[in-house]
Amino acid sequence: MKTEFTEAQLSDPGTARANEILRACVHCGFCTATCPTYQVLGDELDSPRGRIYLIKDMLENARVPDEKTVRHVDRCLSCLACMTTCPSGVHYMHLVDHARAYIEKNYTRPWHDRALRWLLARILPYPGRFRLALLGAKIARPFRRLIPDARLRAMLDMAPKTIPPVSRNDSPQSFAPKAEKKMRVALMTGCAQKALNTDINDATIRLLRRLGCEVVVANGAGCCGALTHHMGKADESHASAAKNIRAWTREIEGEGLDAIVINTSGCGTTVKDYGHMFAQDALAGDAARVAGLAMDVSELLMKLDLPEAAAPRDMTVAYHAACSLQHGQQIKTHPKTLLKRAGFTVVEPADSHLCCGSAGTYNLMQPEISGQLKARKIRTLEAKRPDVIAAGNIGCMMQIGSGTGVPVVHTVELLDWATGGPTPPAMAGRDPQVPDLRG
């Protein structure tokens, strides 16, 4: 794609990176075939190629974003399926992130939109505040029909029926391995996940300790910054990321780390991009080092040689591939390989490359589109008649779990169960025919 940025514009690193990405695009349109919003809406401007044209025009002309451009950029899920499909290697993620930051800086949204985005940015990354908000949502849920705003109703729908207790494992501490020590790893405990589901981190710690890892929860680490990053709030997202970089750097320079393990794939995609995010910052070296150590929990488990099951398990697991894992991190086979090794029968839904509609705050900001994607994803998963659905991202788990009667658990919970851990709470008592895999 031909671009016409001025030398002055290209002196800005973000614009220079956008120029590189735009020039890589050859207009082929392959991305439209795998773009969920284009599949739902059928509008070229709601495809990656259409958004690329809108972003190019906005940035080249250094103009105040118009409502049309903002609407179509806002509708992007950042599922990154287009990056998997693109034959030219267009790094759409960096382009749309830059566009969102530009819009946040130069566009004045309607007051109610600004208020909602401000509220989400002040609540979701903070587990304590989020827990209070979930309690408020639980109280307000009986009055759902009286609320006119679809986005506010979506917030009530997202809240779990029961709020899990605070886990003692989330505070800064170190857990000794249960077997011969193989690695020392830092576990990213996250933010929203700590309020929505404490079982995932607990299962991860048990499993890694069982496989010979010393697991460290670093003092000062918290939200990865993804939630605010995808809203274009660069200062806030970088502040969160910087805290993590400093916390993990202290561990690296102290007793050392073999990996930074992440069990929420949306966070993993962001942490692995810290090197790019801080390329022009004083933290550039530390950020690159942290990004290089970041691993999804499935990547680490492949290195640790999870033991094979002594006998096959009579249980069918429908594996939902989170977009941030299969497209953002290009991890496609590890979770399925691990589940099969643990003795499960693994099936995948049709169109497994398409997003479930969660996408961070997308299901709250774009509930209509998200709802259509959710319904399609649940329909294809249930068509496989699974005993349980497994996923590697808390957002996907909440999205799918709110619309199906099939238990939805994290992949690591099943692996923990299969190797000696407790029954995943989401499955306990659901079906008396479900076998106890601990035996």
C-alpha positions in Angstrom: 0.0 0.0 0.0 1.3 3.4 -0.9 1.6 5.9 1.9 2.3 9.6 1.9 3.4 10.5 5.5 5.6 13.6 5.8 9.1 13.4 7.4 7.7 15.3 10.4 5.0 12.6 10.9 7.5 9.8 10.5 9.6 11.3 13.3 7.0 9.9 15.7 7.8 6.2 16.4 4.2 5.2 16.5 3.4 6.7 13.1 6.6 5.3 11.7 5.6 1.8 12.8 2.1 2.4 11.4 3.7 3.4 8.0 5.7 0.1 7.9 2.5 -1.9 8.6 0.4 0.0 6.0 3.1 -0.5 3.4 3.0 -4.3 3.9 -0.7 -4.5 3.0 -1.3 -5.6 -0.6 -5.1 -5.2 -0.5 -5.7 -8.9 -1.1 -8.7 -9.2 1.2 -7.8 -12.6 2.5 -8.4 -11.2 6.0 -12.1 -10.7 5.3 -12.7 -14.4 5.2 -11.7 -14.9 8.9 -12.8 -11.6 10.4 -15.7 -12.2 12.8 -17.2 -8.7 12.5 -17.2 -8.9 8.8 -18.9 -12.3 9.0 -21.6 -10.9 11.2 -22.1 -7.4 9.7 -21.0 -7.9 6.0 -19.6 -4.4 5.8 -16.2 -3.9 4.2 -15.4 -1.2 6.7 -15.9 -3.8 9.5 -13.1 -5.9 8.1 -9.4 -5.5 8.6 -8.9 -4.2 5.1 -11.6 -1.6 5.5 -10.3 -0.5 8.8 -6.8 -0.2 7.4 -8.1 2.3 4.8 -9.9 4.3 7.5 -6.8 4.3 9.7 -4.5 5.3 6.9 -6.7 8.2 5.9 -7.0 9.4 9.5 -3.3 9.2 10.3 -1.9 10.5 7.0 -4.1 13.6 7.1 -3.5 14.0 10.9 -7.2 14.8 11.2 -9.6 14.7 14.1 -11.2 11.3 13.9 -14.8 11.3 12.7 -17.7 9.3 14.1 -17.6 6.8 11.2 -13.9 5.9 11.7 -14.3 5.6 15.4 -17.4 3.4 15.1 -15.6 0.9 12.8 -12.4 0.8 14.8 -14.4 0.3 18.0 -16.1 -2.7 16.4 -12.8 -4.4 16.0 -12.4 -7.3 18.4 -8.6 -7.4 18.2 -9.0 -11.1 17.8 -6.1 -11.0 15.4 -7.4 -13.8 13.1 -6.5 -11.5 10.3 -2.8 -11.8 11.3 -3.0 -15.5 11.1 -4.6 -15.3 7.6 -2.5 -12.5 6.1 0.0 -13.8 3.5 1.9 -10.5 3.7 2.6 -10.4 7.4 0.7 -7.3 8.1 1.0 -6.6 11.9 -2.5 -5.4 12.3 -2.3 -5.5 16.1 0.2 -2.7 16.3 -1.7 -0.6 13.8 -5.1 -0.8 15.5 -3.5 -0.2 18.9 -1.9 3.0 17.6 -5.2 4.0 16.0 -7.0 3.6 19.3 -4.4 5.6 21.1 -4.7 8.3 18.5 -8.5 8.3 18.8 -8.4 8.5 22.5 -6.1 11.5 22.3 -7.9 13.4 19.5 -11.6 12.4 19.6 -14.3 13.6 22.1 -16.7 10.8 22.6 -20.3 11.3 23.8 -20.4 11.9 27.6 -22.1 8.5 28.4 -19.5 6.7 26.3 -16.7 8.5 28.1 -18.2 7.8 31.5 -18.6 4.1 30.7 -15.0 3.7 29.5 -13.7 5.7 32.5 -15.7 3.4 34.8 -14.4 0.2 33.2 -10.8 1.5 33.4 -11.2 2.3 37.1 -12.8 -1.0 38.1 -11.7 -4.0 36.0 -7.9 -3.8 36.5 -8.4 -3.6 40.3 -9.5 -6.9 41.9 -10.9 -5.3 45.1 -12.9 -2.7 43.3 -14.1 -5.3 40.8 -15.3 -7.6 43.6 -17.4 -4.7 45.0 -18.8 -4.0 41.5 -19.7 -7.7 41.1 -21.5 -7.6 44.4 -23.4 -4.5 43.2 -24.3 -6.2 39.9 -25.6 -9.2 41.8 -27.9 -6.9 43.9 -29.0 -5.0 40.7 -29.6 -8.1 38.6 -33.4 -8.5 39.5 -34.0 -5.0 38.1 -32.2 -5.7 34.8 -35.3 -5.1 32.7 -35.6 -1.6 34.0 -32.2 -0.6 32.7 -32.4 1.0 29.2 -28.7 0.8 28.2 -27.8 -2.5 26.6 -24.2 -2.1 27.8 -25.2 -1.8 31.4 -27.4 -4.8 31.1 -24.4 -6.7 29.6 -22.4 -5.8 32.7 -25.1 -7.3 34.9 -25.2 -10.5 32.8 -21.4 -10.9 33.0 -21.4 -11.0 36.8 -21.1 -14.6 38.2 -23.9 -15.8 40.4 -21.5 -16.4 43.2 -18.4 -14.3 43.9 -15.4 -16.6 44.8 -13.5 -16.0 48.0 -10.2 -14.3 47.9 -7.4 -16.8 47.3 -4.5 -16.9 49.8 -2.3 -17.8 46.9 -2.6 -14.4 45.2 -0.4 -12.5 47.6 3.3 -12.1 47.1 5.0 -15.3 48.2 7.0 -18.3 47.0 5.8 -21.9 46.7 8.4 -24.7 47.0 8.3 -27.5 44.4 6.8 -30.8 45.5 9.2 -32.8 43.3 12.9 -32.4 42.3 13.3 -28.7 41.4 13.5 -28.1 37.6 12.6 -24.4 37.3 11.9 -21.2 39.2 9.0 -19.4 37.6 6.9 -16.3 38.3 3.2 -16.7 38.0 1.2 -13.7 36.8 -1.9 -13.8 38.9 -3.6 -11.0 36.9 -6.4 -8.7 37.9 -10.0 -9.5 36.7 -9.3 -13.2 36.9 -8.5 -12.8 40.7 -12.1 -11.5 41.2 -13.9 -13.7 38.8 -12.3 -17.1 39.3 -9.7 -18.0 41.9 -9.6 -21.7 40.9 -7.3 -21.1 37.9 -4.3 -19.7 39.8 -4.7 -22.2 42.5 -4.7 -25.1 40.0 -1.7 -23.6 38.2 0.3 -23.4 41.4 -0.5 -27.0 42.4 0.3 -28.4 39.0 3.6 -26.5 38.5 4.7 -27.5 42.0 3.9 -31.1 41.3 6.0 -31.0 38.2 9.1 -29.5 39.9 8.7 -25.7 39.7 9.3 -23.2 42.5 6.4 -20.8 41.8 6.8 -17.1 42.8 4.1 -14.5 43.0 6.2 -11.3 42.7 5.6 -8.3 44.9 4.3 -5.4 42.9 3.0 -7.4 39.9 -0.6 -7.0 38.9 -2.7 -6.1 35.8 -0.8 -6.5 32.5 -2.3 -3.3 31.1 -4.3 -5.0 28.3 -7.8 -3.8 29.4 -6.8 -0.1 29.2 -4.4 -0.7 26.3 -7.2 -1.8 24.0 -9.2 1.3 25.0 -6.4 3.5 23.7 -5.5 4.6 27.2 -1.8 4.3 26.6 -0.6 6.2 29.8 -2.6 4.0 32.1 -1.7 0.7 30.3 2.0 1.6 30.3 1.8 2.4 34.0 0.4 -1.0 34.8 2.9 -2.8 32.5 5.8 -0.8 34.0 4.9 -2.1 37.5 5.1 -5.7 36.2 8.4 -5.1 34.5 10.0 -3.7 37.6 8.5 -6.5 39.8 9.7 -9.3 37.6 13.1 -7.6 36.9 13.7 -7.7 40.7 13.1 -11.4 40.7 15.3 -12.0 37.6 18.2 -10.0 39.1 17.6 -11.7 42.5 17.2 -15.4 42.6 16.6 -15.6 38.9 13.6 -16.8 36.7 13.4 -19.4 34.1 10.0 -18.2 32.9 7.1 -15.9 33.6 4.1 -18.1 33.3 0.7 -16.6 32.3 -2.6 -18.5 32.4 -4.8 -15.8 30.8 -3.9 -15.7 27.2 -5.1 -12.2 26.6 -2.5 -11.1 29.2 0.1 -13.3 27.6 -0.3 -11.6 24.3 0.2 -8.2 25.9 3.2 -9.2 28.1 5.0 -10.7 25.1 4.6 -7.4 23.4 6.2 -5.3 26.2 9.4 -5.1 24.2 7.5 -3.2 21.5 5.4 -1.1 23.9 8.5 0.1 25.7 10.9 0.3 22.8 11.4 4.1 23.2 11.4 4.0 27.0 14.1 3.8 29.7 12.6 0.4 30.6 13.3 -0.9 27.1 15.9 -3.4 28.1 14.0 -4.8 31.0 10.8 -4.9 29.0 12.4 -7.0 26.3 13.9 -9.3 28.9 10.5 -9.8 30.5 8.8 -10.3 27.2 11.4 -13.0 26.3 10.7 -14.9 29.4 6.9 -14.8 29.1 5.2 -18.1 28.4 1.6 -19.3 28.3 1.1 -22.0 30.9 0.7 -24.6 28.0 4.1 -23.7 26.6 5.8 -24.2 30.0 3.9 -27.5 30.6 5.2 -28.8 27.2 8.8 -28.2 28.5 8.0 -29.9 31.8 6.9 -33.2 30.3 3.5 -33.7 31.7 3.1 -37.4 32.4 0.9 -39.4 30.2 -2.3 -40.9 31.6 -2.1 -44.6 32.6 -5.5 -45.2 31.0 -7.8 -43.2 28.7 -10.5 -41.1 30.5 -14.1 -41.6 29.6 -14.6 -37.8 29.1 -15.0 -35.6 26.0 -13.5 -32.2 26.2 -14.5 -29.5 23.7 -11.4 -27.3 23.4 -12.2 -23.6 22.7 -9.1 -21.9 21.2 -8.9 -18.4 22.6 -8.1 -15.9 19.9 -5.3 -14.3 22.0 -3.7 -17.8 22.2 -4.2 -19.1 18.7 -3.8 -15.8 16.8 -2.0 -13.5 19.2 0.6 -16.0 20.4 0.3 -18.5 17.6 -0.1 -21.4 20.1 -2.5 -23.8 18.5 -1.6 -27.4 19.4 -0.1 -27.4 23.0 -3.3 -27.3 25.0 -4.9 -30.1 22.9 -1.7 -32.2 23.1 -1.6 -31.8 26.8 -5.3 -32.7 27.3 -4.8 -35.8 25.1 -1.7 -36.8 27.0 -3.7 -36.5 30.2 -6.2 -39.1 28.9 -9.1 -36.9 27.6 -10.9 -37.2 24.3 -10.5 -33.8 22.7 -12.8 -32.3 20.1 -13.0 -28.9 18.4 -16.0 -26.9 17.2 -16.6 -25.9 13.7 -15.0 -22.5 12.7 -12.7 -22.8 15.8 -10.7 -19.8 14.4 -13.6 -17.4 15.0 -13.9 -15.3 18.2 -16.5 -16.0 20.9 -17.1 -12.3 21.3 -15.5 -11.7 24.7 -12.4 -9.8 23.7 -11.6 -8.0 26.9 -14.2 -5.4 27.4 -15.8 -5.9 23.9 -18.8 -7.9 25.3 -19.5 -4.9 27.5 -18.9 -2.2 24.9 -20.5 -4.0 21.9 -23.0 -6.3 23.4 -25.1 -6.9 20.2 -22.2 -8.0 18.0 -20.7 -9.9 21.0 -24.0 -11.7 21.6 -24.2 -13.0 18.0 -20.6 -14.3 18.2 -21.3 -15.9 21.5 -24.4 -17.7 20.3 -22.6 -19.1 17.3 -19.7 -20.2 19.4 -21.9 -22.0 22.0 -23.9 -23.6 19.2 -20.8 -25.1 17.6 -19.3 -26.2 20.9 -22.5 -27.9 22.1 -22.9 -29.7 18.7 -19.9 -31.8 19.8 -21.9 -33.0 22.9 -18.9 -32.5 25.3 -18.8 -33.4 29.0 -16.9 -30.2 29.6 -15.5 -27.2 27.7 -11.9 -26.1 28.2 -10.4 -22.7 27.4 -7.2 -20.8 28.3 -8.6 -17.4 28.9 -10.9 -16.1 31.7 -12.8 -13.8 29.3 -13.8 -16.7 27.0 -14.7 -18.8 30.0 -17.1 -16.1 31.3 -18.5 -15.4 27.9 -19.2 -19.1 27.0 -20.2 -20.1 30.5 -22.9 -17.5 30.7 -24.8 -19.1 27.8 -24.4 -22.9 28.2 -25.2 -25.6 30.7 -22.0 -27.4 29.9 -19.3 -26.8 32.6 -16.5 -24.5 31.4 -13.1 -24.8 33.0 -9.6 -23.7 32.3 -7.3 -26.2 30.6 -5.0 -26.1 33.5 -7.8 -27.2 35.9 -8.3 -30.4 34.0 -4.6 -31.1 33.8 -4.3 -30.5 37.6 -7.2 -32.8 38.2 -5.8 -35.5 35.9 -2.5 -35.5 37.8 -3.7 -35.6 41.4 -5.5 -32.3 42.0 -9.1 -31.8 43.1 -12.1 -31.9 40.9 -12.6 -28.5 39.2 -15.3 -26.7 41.3 -17.2 -25.8 38.1 -17.7 -29.5 37.6 -18.2 -30.8 41.1 -21.8 -32.0 41.7 -22.9 -31.2 38.2 -23.1 -34.8 36.9 -22.9 -37.9 39.1 -21.6 -39.8 36.1 -18.4 -37.6 35.8 -15.5 -39.8 36.9 -13.0 -38.8 39.6 -9.8 -38.6 37.7 -7.6 -38.5 40.8 -7.8 -42.2 41.2 
